[in-house]
Amino acid sequence: MACRISIAAAWTAAAALMLAAPMDARAGDPTGVWLTQQGDARVRVSRCGSGMCGAIIGLRDPIDDETGRPATDKKNPDPSRRNRPLIGTQLILGMQPAGGDKWSGRIYNADDGKIYAGSIQLISASSLKVEGCVAMFCGSETWTRVR
């Protein structure tokens, strides 16, 4: 009887580990769709080569109030890019692994049209810290996984 209980306990423990494994595996993978901290954009993070990239796939306000047309990248310093739609614009640019659940590279900020040194760090399976820096001054926000 003691042997049967031990075997049953071992099978139960093994089943619990198998069910938990996919969650742990996903915890280290930032690919997916993320909602920005302000809730104004959804960004798809995906692999690009050995790194990570991310583009806007949806906006809370997809129509520009001034023009009545789809929102564009009007703050971009390159005049030829100011009329491109914000949806589809890359924000996370070629982030490379930086150890653990962190990637470093560049971040485009469509609010001011500038590119910053930055990083993304998976805090949990549902939270992504996004940080941008100028010199030694940094700002960050936490995005929430949608998918």
Secondary structure, DSSP 4 states (H G I P E B T S, - for coil): -HHHHHHHHHHHHHHHHHHHHHHHHHHT---EEEE-TTSSEEEEEEEETTEEEEEEEEESS-B-TTTSSB-B-TT-SSGGGTTSBSTT-EEEEEEEE-STTEEEEEEEETTTTEEEEEEEEEEETTEEEEEEEETTEEEEEEEEE--
